[in-house]
Amino acid sequence: AAVTFGTLATITEAGEYTVTGQSDDGALVVNAPGATVQLTLENLRLTSLFTAPISALDADKVKVVLPAGTKSILTDADRAEEKPRAALHAKCDLTVNGEGALEVIGNNFSAIRCGADLKIETLTLTATAKGDGISADGELTLAANITVTSGGDGIKTEYYNAEKAKKGDVMLLSGTVNITSAEDGVQAERDFSMQGGTLTVVAGGGSEL
């Protein structure tokens, strides 16, 4: 199925959706309780002035796919950190992968924010944020070529309740990760592990790890 943008497009059912085109003030919301949703971004240019360009408010799992030979760009506006505070935002498990490229610009606060487990795999990702670059409340797994420039922490995990108290690891499995951050480069709520790949960090006021 294809999603056509007006001001706001909402996905309410499980399935695979192809998202393409350009909007200077639009947004895509996933509100499909218990469902698995795949969003394939094909040279999408999506800016939102009023919310996150892509936000998964309710689902079991959401997968964002970047096909080979494509580049998509997501940009939000500075809304005084009004929620959702990220240009790519999910309250459920989120996987971002593919052989293409994704640029995420978080002018409100974060570039990517996940309230559960976050996996970033195989693609080329550029994340620029006023605050934290990439953050998750659960496990954060990296296996991609990633460049983060942030005014806060570069990559971080955190949790807010007892259900997630055993999570919070940051795991680098493969790929090349370059972080330039004003605060910590990588801040893991529990442990940071590097099983492969390369990591380069320039941290301003915080620590590299």
N, C-alpha and C positions, 0 to 999 in steps of 0.2 A: 504494500500500500504506500502511496505517496502522500505526504503532508504538504498542503498549500498554506502559506502564511498570509494571514491578514494581520491583525494586531496580536492575537493569541490563539495558538492551536493547542488542543488538548487530546492526548491519547488515553483512552479509557479501557482498552482491551489488549490482551496479550497478542504478540505478533512481531513481524519484522517490517520496519518502516524505513523508507528511503527519504532522506531530507536533503533538498538541494535549493539553490536559488540565493536571493539576497533580500535582506530586510534591514532598514535603518532603525526600526523600532518595533521589534516583534519578539515573541517568545514561544517556546515549546515546553509544555508541561506534561509530564507523565503522571496520571492519577488512575492507576489500574491495580487495586488491592489484590495481593496474592499472585500477580501475573509476572511473567518473564517477558521483557520487552527489549528488542534490538533496534537500535537507531543506526542506520548506515548514512554517514554524512558524505555527500559527494560535492565537493567544491562549494560548501555552504559558507556564506558570509552573513552572520547573524549578530546584530547589535540590539540590545534592549536598554531602554532608558528608564524602565519602571520596575524591572525584576531581573532575575537571572535569565540569560538567553535560553539555556536548557536547564530544567529543574525536574527531578524525579521526586515528587512529593509522597507518593505511595505506590509501592510495587514490591515484589519479592526480590527480583534482580533486574538490573538494567545493564545492557551492553552497548557501548558506543564503538562503532567500527569505522575505520578510515581506510578505504580501498586504496590499493597501489595506484600511484600516479595522480592522486588527488591531494588537495590541501584545503582545509576548512579553518575558519577563523570565528571565534566567539568573543564578544566584547560586552561588558556591562558598563554602567555609568556610576559615578560617585553619588551615592544616595545616603551619605552620612552613616554608612554601615548598617542601613536598614536590611532586615532579613528578606530573602536569602542573601548572604554576604559573598557569594562566589558566582563567577560567570558560568561555571559548570557545577551544578549542585545536586546532590542526591542524599536522600534519607535512608536509602536501602543499599545493598551491596552493588558496587559499580565496577565494571570492567571496561577499560578503554584500550583498544588494540587495533591492529591492522598493519598494512604495509605503507600507508600514506602518512600525511603530516597533519598535525593539529596545532594551531596557535590559540592560546586562551589568555585573554587580557582582563585581569580583575581590577577595575578601577574603584569598585566599592570596598573590597577588602582582599579576598582570596581569589586566586585563579580557579582552582579546583577544590571543592570541599565535599567530603563524603561522611555521612553519619554512621557508616558501618564499615565493611571491609572494602578496600580499594585496591584494584590491580591495574597496572599500566604496563602493557606488553607490546613489544615489537615495533611500534610506530615511532615516528619522530615527533616529539612534543616540545613546544616552546611555551612556557608559562611565565607571565609577567604580572606582578600583583603589588598593589599599594601596601597590603599587609602580608599575611602568610601566603607562600606560593601554592603548595599542595598540602592538604591536611586530611586526616581521617580519624574517626573515633574508634575504629577497629584495627585490623591488620592492614599494613600498607606494603604492597609487593611491587617492586620495580624491575622490569626486564625490557628496557627500551632505551632509546637515545633521547635524553631529556636535558633541556636547558631551563633553569629557573633563575629569575631575577626578582627579588622581593624586598619590600620595605620592612618586613618582619622576619619570621623564620622562613627558611627555604622549604624544607620538607619536615612535617611533624605529625605525630600521632598524639591523641589525648582521649580520655574517656570521662564520662560524667556520672555513670551509675554503676551499681554493683554487677549488673548483667555483663558489662563489658570490662570488668576489672581484670580479667585474665588475658586481655588483648592489649594491643598498643605497640606491637613490634613493627620495626621498619626493616624490610629485607630487600637487599639488592642482589638479584640473581644474575643479571647480565646487562649488557649495554653500556653506554657512556652517560654519566650524569654530571653535569656542570652546574654549580650553584653559586650565585652571588647574592648574598643576603645582608641586610642591615643588622640583623640579630643572629640567632643560631643558624648554622647551615643545615644540620639535621638534628631534630629533637625528637627522640623516641620516648614515649611514655614508659615503655618497658625496656626492650633490648634492640640494639641495632646490629644486624649481621650482614656481612658482605661475602657472598658465596661465589661471586664472579663479577665481571665487568670492571669499570673504572669509575672512580669518584674524585672530582676536583671541587674544592670548596674555598670560597673567599668570603669570610664572615666579618662583618663590620664591628658591631658592638657586642656580639656574643661569641660563642665557641663554634668551631668547625663541626664537632660532634657532641 
